[in-house]
Amino acid sequence: MKRNKLMILLGAGMLLVSSCGKEFLQKLPQGQLSEPQVGNKDGVEGALVGAYSILNGNVSGTWGNYSSAPSQWLFGEVASDNAHKGSFLDDQSPMNMIEAYNVISTNDNLSQMWQVYFEGVMRCNNTLRLLANDQASTKEITAERALQIQAECKMLRAHYYFMLWRVFRNVPIITEDISTEDAQTVKNDKDVLPLIEEDLKFAVANLPATKINNEFGRMDKNAAKAYLGKLYLYQKKYGDALGLFKEVMAGKDIVGMPFWNNFDVTTENGPEVVMVSKHAINSNGSADNANVGDMLGGLYGSSPVGCCGFYQPTIDLVNAYKVDAKGLPLLDDSYRTNPYLSDKGVAANATYTLNVKLRFDPRLDYTVGRRGVEYLDYGIMPGNGWIRDANYAGPFVGIKTMIPRSQFPTQAAPGENYLTGLDVNIIRLADVWLMAAECEVELGNLAGAMKYVNDIRKRAANLEPKKTATGVNAADYDVKPYTSFPSPDYARKAVRFERRLELAMEGHRFYDLVRWGIAKQTIEAYSAFEGQHLSSYLNLKFDPADEYYPIPQAEIDRSNGALTQKK
């Protein structure tokens, strides 16, 4: 169910604390809360958990939370050269506008993103008000805990505003000092980045070094440092960003952290977690707290999942995993020469032989499902049998959002295997490593940048090869470290390419292209290639105005003129 208002009343969607782990986000039935519930210590803590709950992009229900997903698969990947909307042309057709860069202000995906993340902002503000009332009167909450709650709220608010800023840019600034009624008339004529920076600095100063109550979903000092560094990176403040990234990375060995642990429910609470959206199937089987945002990526047809056929990797992304004779990426885009197309154009009942001699980075088969290659514990991926319309969106499927069949009984909603308890990393350590590498390039330390990139590549080399039905490796897998970054331009390309390979299908790509200033050239070159093989993606045109999206028209109408369209 979608909200029809931007602002929420105090207590709307309020949650109370349950047990630790994922279940600390378990929702109770929503309804009116009594004054004691919101006016005491438990009420403040419950309001804080309510603010956390928006991390999964969901206010209520399961269907319809696609554009607000913490993975940002729609705005961050489908809008880039990494992924197609998938399914078939007429399914969720407003998403086609995002993929084709012709979005209008009445697109329902914009409204969903706006409403959910502003509800997150308002829940943070409401919690801060409740906390202030407690500290001004009964002081049930200790001064130490009060500072932590403030820091948790402010970091959450910074995150919600950062997500809104990346998509819309021009958003109204609403803090706890503005009443719910006045919030509806706040103009969107000020830059929100200073508030985000202020909130993150407060979080860095006042969050503990370890997770509160050992709950992995909680904010901590490292998460705040990484996020503040990310904000500085977007602003090209490379020195400030690098210092924070180094503090987050200190004493950690990314090479020894298994890549796949980030995408396995049984190992997701590992050392690579920096900031995460926690998900869980509730004890009663409900999925409000599950990974509802990624549900459309569930495999279609004869697959064990049975729905829904969206979010398919592009042909371009798959070919980007090719390596040369030295085990290095093809940074000159020659990976598009003689492209690998899997079984595109091959009838489902026709004989298909996988070419196992192709040289690929092994991360390909931990990011993409392709015909003839084992897929989790589902067996060998059969091709079109798991795809709705391969002629429309291609022959590939995603992996990172799926869980093994063996985990369905405990980690999927009953009868809905596309609703899972798999967490979504908002920031993971490899992301920090590569952001640090980017800073080193821009600060002139090419050796330092190469070291960070090679750490990620050395870890990738540890991936166990994927197999075919006959038990042989599904490709000539190879990934080797760089031996030199001969120039800043080469180093810059290497770092950017590595971000694509490592973080593909995790919601970063479009935003990276925009902040690098190369979205137009990258997307139009991709379109020229992809369109040769899938006609729906030929002749895409990207303009500077497409770097962010129009404010939903319904919100402008509702504001009685306070909000204005900037594009």
C-alpha positions in Angstrom: 0.0 0.0 0.0 1.4 3.4 -1.0 1.3 6.4 1.2 -0.8 9.3 -0.2 1.0 12.0 1.9 4.6 13.1 2.1 4.5 13.7 5.8 3.6 11.2 8.5 2.1 11.8 11.9 4.0 10.9 15.0 3.6 7.1 15.6 2.6 6.2 12.0 4.3 2.9 11.4 5.9 3.1 14.9 7.8 0.0 15.9 8.8 -1.5 19.2 12.0 -3.2 20.0 12.0 -7.0 19.8 15.1 -9.2 20.2 18.6 -8.7 18.8 19.8 -9.7 15.3 17.4 -9.2 12.5 14.3 -9.6 14.7 15.0 -6.2 16.3 13.2 -4.8 13.3 10.2 -7.1 13.5 7.0 -5.1 13.2 4.0 -5.2 15.5 0.6 -4.5 14.1 0.3 -0.8 13.2 -2.2 1.4 14.9 -2.7 4.2 17.4 -0.1 4.2 20.2 -1.0 5.3 23.7 0.8 8.3 25.3 2.9 6.1 27.7 4.2 4.2 24.7 5.7 7.2 23.0 6.5 9.3 26.0 8.9 7.0 27.8 12.2 5.3 27.2 10.6 2.3 25.4 8.6 4.7 23.2 11.8 6.5 22.2 13.6 3.3 21.5 10.6 2.0 19.6 10.4 5.2 17.5 14.1 4.7 16.7 13.5 1.2 15.5 10.7 2.6 13.3 13.2 5.0 11.8 15.6 2.1 11.1 12.9 0.0 9.4 12.8 2.4 6.4 16.3 1.2 5.5 14.6 -1.7 3.6 12.6 0.8 1.5 9.3 -0.4 2.8 6.5 1.2 4.8 4.0 -1.6 4.7 3.2 -4.7 2.6 5.5 -6.4 0.1 4.5 -5.5 -3.4 5.3 -2.2 -4.9 8.5 -1.3 -3.1 10.7 -1.7 -6.2 12.1 1.8 -6.8 12.7 2.5 -3.1 14.7 -0.8 -2.7 17.9 -0.3 -0.7 19.8 -2.0 -3.5 18.6 0.8 -5.8 18.5 -1.7 -8.6 16.1 0.4 -10.7 17.7 3.8 -10.5 21.3 2.6 -9.8 21.6 -0.3 -12.3 18.7 -0.4 -14.8 19.3 3.2 -15.6 23.0 2.3 -16.4 24.8 0.0 -18.7 24.6 -2.9 -16.2 21.0 -4.1 -16.2 17.8 -4.3 -18.1 14.4 -3.9 -16.5 13.7 -7.5 -17.7 10.4 -9.4 -17.8 8.6 -8.3 -21.0 8.0 -4.9 -22.6 4.5 -4.1 -21.1 5.2 -5.3 -17.6 5.8 -2.4 -15.2 6.0 -0.1 -18.2 6.8 3.1 -16.2 10.2 1.4 -15.5 10.8 1.5 -19.3 10.9 5.3 -19.1 13.7 5.1 -16.6 15.7 2.7 -18.7 15.1 4.9 -21.8 15.8 8.3 -20.2 12.4 9.8 -20.9 10.9 10.0 -17.4 8.0 12.3 -16.7 7.0 13.6 -13.3 3.9 11.4 -13.0 6.0 8.2 -13.1 4.9 6.1 -10.0 8.5 4.9 -9.4 9.4 8.5 -8.5 6.5 8.9 -6.1 7.4 5.6 -4.3 11.0 6.7 -3.9 10.1 10.2 -2.6 7.4 9.1 -0.2 9.3 6.2 1.4 12.5 8.1 2.0 10.8 11.2 3.3 8.9 9.0 5.7 12.3 7.9 6.8 13.3 11.5 7.3 10.2 12.2 9.3 10.6 9.1 11.5 14.1 10.3 12.4 12.8 13.8 13.2 9.9 12.4 15.3 12.4 10.3 17.3 14.6 13.3 17.9 11.6 15.3 19.2 10.6 12.5 21.6 14.2 12.2 22.8 14.4 16.0 23.4 11.1 15.8 25.4 12.6 13.0 27.6 15.8 14.9 28.2 13.9 18.0 29.1 11.7 16.2 31.7 12.0 12.8 33.2 15.4 11.9 31.7 14.6 8.1 31.7 17.3 7.8 29.0 20.8 8.3 30.2 22.8 11.1 28.7 25.2 8.6 27.1 22.4 6.7 25.5 20.7 10.0 24.4 23.8 11.0 22.5 23.8 7.6 20.8 20.2 7.8 19.8 20.7 11.3 18.4 23.7 9.9 16.4 21.8 6.9 15.1 18.9 9.2 14.0 21.1 11.7 12.4 23.0 9.1 10.4 19.8 7.5 9.3 18.4 10.9 8.3 21.6 11.6 6.4 21.3 8.4 4.5 17.6 9.0 3.6 18.4 12.5 2.4 21.5 11.3 0.5 19.3 8.7 -1.3 16.8 11.4 -2.2 19.5 13.9 -3.2 21.0 11.4 -5.7 17.7 10.8 -7.4 16.0 14.2 -7.2 18.8 16.7 -6.2 16.3 19.5 -5.2 14.6 18.4 -2.1 13.1 20.3 0.9 15.1 20.4 4.1 13.0 19.3 7.0 14.5 18.9 10.5 13.2 18.1 13.9 12.7 21.8 14.5 10.0 22.0 11.9 6.5 20.9 12.8 4.6 18.3 10.7 2.2 21.0 9.5 5.0 23.5 8.6 6.9 20.8 6.8 4.3 20.7 4.1 5.2 24.2 3.0 9.0 24.0 3.1 10.5 25.0 -0.3 13.1 23.0 -2.1 15.4 26.0 -2.8 18.4 25.1 -0.6 21.2 22.6 -0.9 20.7 19.6 1.4 24.3 18.4 1.3 25.4 20.7 4.3 22.7 19.1 6.5 23.8 15.6 5.4 27.5 16.5 6.2 26.5 18.0 9.6 24.5 14.9 10.5 27.2 12.5 9.5 29.9 14.5 11.4 27.7 14.2 14.5 27.3 10.5 14.0 31.1 10.0 13.6 31.6 11.9 16.9 29.0 10.2 18.9 28.4 6.6 17.7 30.2 3.8 19.4 32.9 1.9 17.7 31.0 -1.4 17.9 27.4 -2.3 17.1 24.9 -1.4 19.8 23.6 -4.6 21.4 25.7 -6.6 18.9 22.9 -5.9 16.3 24.5 -5.8 12.8 21.9 -3.5 11.4 22.8 -0.7 13.9 24.8 2.3 12.9 28.4 2.6 14.3 31.4 4.9 14.0 32.9 3.0 11.0 29.7 3.2 9.1 29.4 6.9 9.7 33.1 7.5 8.7 32.5 5.5 5.5 29.4 7.4 4.7 31.0 10.8 5.3 33.9 9.7 3.1 31.4 8.8 0.4 29.8 12.2 0.7 33.1 13.9 0.3 34.0 11.7 -2.6 30.8 12.9 -4.4 32.0 16.4 -3.7 35.5 15.7 -5.0 37.0 16.4 -1.6 39.4 13.5 -2.1 41.8 14.2 0.7 39.1 14.4 3.3 37.4 11.3 1.9 40.6 9.2 1.8 41.5 9.9 5.5 38.1 8.6 6.6 38.3 5.6 4.3 41.8 4.7 5.7 40.4 4.7 9.2 37.6 2.3 8.2 40.1 0.0 6.4 42.7 0.0 9.1 43.6 -3.4 10.4 41.4 -5.2 7.9 42.4 -7.7 5.2 39.9 -7.7 2.3 41.8 -10.4 0.5 41.0 -12.9 3.2 37.2 -12.1 3.3 35.3 -14.4 1.0 33.5 -12.5 -1.8 30.3 -14.7 -1.7 29.8 -14.2 2.1 28.2 -10.9 1.2 25.4 -12.7 -0.6 24.7 -15.7 1.6 22.2 -15.4 4.5 24.2 -17.7 6.6 27.4 -15.6 6.4 26.2 -12.1 5.7 27.0 -10.8 9.2 30.7 -10.8 8.4 33.6 -8.4 8.6 32.9 -6.9 5.2 29.6 -5.4 6.5 29.9 -1.6 6.9 26.3 -0.4 6.5 23.5 -2.8 5.8 19.7 -3.1 5.4 18.8 -6.0 7.6 16.0 -8.4 6.3 14.2 -11.2 7.9 11.2 -13.5 7.4 9.1 -12.9 10.5 8.4 -15.7 12.9 4.8 -15.8 11.6 6.0 -16.2 8.0 5.1 -12.6 7.0 7.6 -10.8 4.8 7.2 -7.1 5.7 10.8 -7.1 6.9 12.1 -9.2 4.1 14.1 -8.1 1.1 10.9 -6.9 -0.6 12.6 -4.4 -2.9 14.5 -7.0 -4.9 11.5 -9.4 -5.2 11.0 -8.8 -8.9 14.5 -10.1 -9.6 13.2 -13.6 -8.7 13.8 -16.1 -11.5 10.9 -16.9 -13.8 9.3 -20.0 -15.3 10.6 -23.4 -14.5 13.1 -22.1 -11.9 12.6 -23.0 -8.3 11.7 -19.4 -7.6 8.8 -19.1 -10.0 8.6 -15.3 -10.3 9.1 -12.6 -11.6 11.7 -12.3 -14.4 13.0 -8.7 -13.9 16.4 -7.2 -13.4 18.5 -9.0 -16.0 22.2 -8.3 -16.6 23.1 -6.7 -19.9 25.1 -8.3 -22.6 27.6 -5.5 -22.2 28.1 -6.2 -18.5 28.7 -9.9 -19.1 31.3 -9.2 -21.8 33.0 -6.7 -19.5 34.2 -9.7 -17.5 36.4 -10.9 -20.3 40.1 -10.8 -19.6 43.2 -10.7 -21.7 46.1 -13.1 -21.8 47.5 -11.5 -18.6 44.3 -11.9 -16.7 43.5 -8.2 -16.9 40.3 -6.4 -18.0 40.0 -5.0 -21.5 40.0 -1.3 -20.5 39.9 -0.1 -24.2 36.3 -1.6 -24.6 37.5 -4.2 -27.0 35.5 -6.7 -24.9 32.7 -5.7 -27.3 34.5 -7.3 -30.2 33.1 -10.7 -31.1 30.8 -10.6 -28.1 29.7 -13.7 -26.1 25.9 -13.9 -26.4 25.3 -17.2 -24.6 22.2 -18.9 -26.2 20.6 -15.8 -27.7 18.8 -16.9 -30.8 19.1 -20.6 -29.9 15.7 -22.4 -29.5 15.0 -23.7 -26.0 14.8 -27.3 -27.2 17.9 -27.0 -29.5 21.3 -28.4 -28.6 23.5 -25.8 -27.0 27.1 -26.3 -26.1 28.8 -23.9 -23.7 32.1 -22.6 -24.8 34.3 -23.3 -21.8 37.4 -21.9 -23.4 36.4 -18.2 -23.1 38.6 -16.3 -20.7 36.5 -14.7 -17.9 37.0 -13.1 -14.5 35.4 -15.6 -12.1 33.2 -12.9 -10.6 31.1 -13.2 -13.8 29.5 -16.4 -12.6 28.9 -15.1 -9.1 27.1 -12.1 -10.5 25.3 -13.5 -13.6 23.4 -16.7 -14.4 24.0 -18.0 -17.9 23.0 -21.1 -19.8 25.0 -24.2 -19.1 26.5 -23.0 -15.8 25.6 -24.2 -12.3 23.4 -21.7 -10.5 23.5 -21.9 -6.7 22.0 -25.3 -5.8 19.3 -25.1 -8.5 21.2 -27.1 -11.0 22.4 -26.0 -14.4 20.9 -22.8 -15.7 18.7 -23.9 -18.7 18.4 -20.6 -20.5 15.1 -19.4 -21.7 13.2 -21.6 -19.3 14.0 -19.2 -16.5 13.5 -16.0 -18.6 10.3 -14.3 -19.6 11.4 -12.8 -22.9 15.0 -13.3 -23.9 14.5 -11.5 -27.2 13.5 -8.3 -25.2 16.0 -8.3 -22.3 18.6 -10.8 -23.1 19.7 -14.3 -22.1 21.1 -13.6 -18.7 19.8 -13.5 -15.1 21.1 -12.1 -11.8 22.4 -14.1 -8.9 23.3 -11.7 -6.0 19.7 -11.2 -4.9 18.8 -14.9 -4.9 19.1 -17.5 -2.1 19.8 -21.3 -2.5 16.8 -23.6 -2.7 18.0 -25.3 0.6 17.3 -22.0 2.4 13.7 -21.6 1.2 12.1 -23.2 4.3 13.6 -20.7 6.7 14.7 -17.7 4.6 11.8 -17.2 2.2 8.2 -16.4 2.7 6.0 -19.5 2.4 5.0 -20.1 -1.2 6.9 -16.9 -2.2 10.5 -17.8 -2.8 11.3 -14.4 -4.3 10.7 -12.8 -0.8 13.8 -13.6 1.2 15.7 -12.7 4.3 18.8 -11.8 2.4 20.4 -8.6 3.6 21.4 -5.8 1.2 24.8 -4.1 1.8 24.4 -0.3 1.4 28.2 0.0 1.9 30.5 -3.0 2.1 34.3 -2.9 2.6 35.2 -3.6 -1.0 33.2 -0.5 -1.9 35.3 1.5 0.6 38.5 -0.1 -0.8 37.7 1.1 -4.3 36.5 4.5 -3.2 39.9 4.9 -1.5 41.6 3.8 -4.7 39.7 6.5 -6.6 40.9 9.1 -4.1 44.5 7.9 -4.5 44.3 8.4 -8.3 42.9 11.9 -8.0 45.6 12.8 -5.4 48.4 11.5 -7.6 49.3 8.3 -5.7 49.0 5.8 -8.5 50.9 3.1 -6.6 48.5 3.4 -3.7 45.5 3.1 -6.0 47.0 0.1 -7.7 47.6 -1.6 -4.4 43.9 -1.2 -3.4 42.6 -2.4 -6.8 44.9 -5.4 -6.6 43.7 -6.3 -3.2 40.2 -6.7 -4.7 41.5 -8.7 -7.6 43.5 -11.0 -5.4 40.4 -11.7 -3.5 38.5 -12.4 -6.7 41.1 -15.0 -7.7 40.2 -17.0 -4.6 36.7 -17.7 -6.0 36.0 -21.4 -6.7 35.3 -21.9 -10.4 31.7 -22.6 -11.4 31.0 -25.8 -13.2 29.0 -27.2 -16.1 26.8 -30.3 -16.1 29.8 -32.5 -17.0 31.8 -31.1 -14.1 34.4 -29.1 -16.0 35.0 -25.4 -15.4 32.4 -23.2 -17.1 35.2 -20.9 -18.5 38.9 -20.4 -18.6 38.8 -18.4 -15.4 41.6 -15.9 -14.7 42.1 -12.7 -12.8 45.5 -11.3 -12.1 46.8 -8.1 -10.4 48.0 -5.1 -12.3 51.8 -4.7 -12.5 51.7 -1.0 -13.3 49.4 2.0 -13.6 51.5 3.9 -16.2 49.4 7.1 -16.2 46.6 8.8 -14.3 44.2 8.2 -17.2 45.0 4.5 -17.2 44.7 4.3 -13.4 41.4 6.1 -13.5 40.0 3.7 -16.0 41.3 0.7 -14.1 39.7 1.8 -10.8 36.4 2.6 -12.5 36.3 -0.7 -14.3 37.1 -2.6 -11.1 34.1 -0.9 -9.4 31.9 -2.2 -12.2 33.2 -5.7 -12.0 33.2 -6.0 -8.2 29.9 -4.1 -7.4 27.8 -5.0 -10.5 24.1 -5.3 -9.7 24.5 -3.7 -6.3 23.0 -0.3 -7.1 26.1 1.9 -7.6 26.8 2.1 -11.4 24.5 4.9 -12.6 25.4 7.2 -9.7 29.1 6.5 -10.4 28.7 7.4 -14.0 27.0 10.6 -13.1 29.5 11.7 -10.5 32.4 10.9 -12.8 30.8 13.1 -15.5 30.8 10.3 -18.1 27.2 9.2 -18.1 26.4 10.4 -21.6 29.4 9.0 -23.4 29.2 5.7 -21.5 25.4 5.1 -21.9 25.3 6.1 -25.6 28.3 3.9 -26.4 26.7 1.0 -24.5 23.4 1.6 -26.5 25.2 1.4 -29.8 26.6 -2.0 -28.7 23.7 -3.5 -26.9 21.2 -2.3 -29.5 22.9 -4.5 -32.1 21.7 -7.5 -30.2 18.6 -6.3 -28.4 16.7 -3.7 -30.5 14.9 -2.1 -27.5 18.2 -0.5 -26.4 19.3 1.0 -29.7 19.7 4.8 -30.1 19.3 5.7 -26.4 20.0 9.4 -25.9 21.3 10.8 -22.6 21.2 14.5 -21.8 22.6 16.3 -18.7 19.1 16.7 -17.5 18.8 12.9 -17.2 21.4 12.9 -14.4 18.6 13.3 -11.9 14.8 13.0 -11.9 11.8 15.3 -11.8 10.0 15.8 -8.5 6.8 13.8 -8.5 4.0 16.0 -9.7 1.7 14.8 -7.0 4.1 16.2 -4.4 4.3 19.6 -6.1 0.5 19.7 -6.2 0.2 18.7 -2.6 2.7 21.4 -1.5 0.5 24.2 -2.8 3.4 25.7 -4.7 6.1 25.3 -2.1 7.9 22.7 -4.2 9.1 23.7 -7.7 10.4 21.7 -10.6 14.1 22.4 -11.4 14.2 20.5 -14.7 
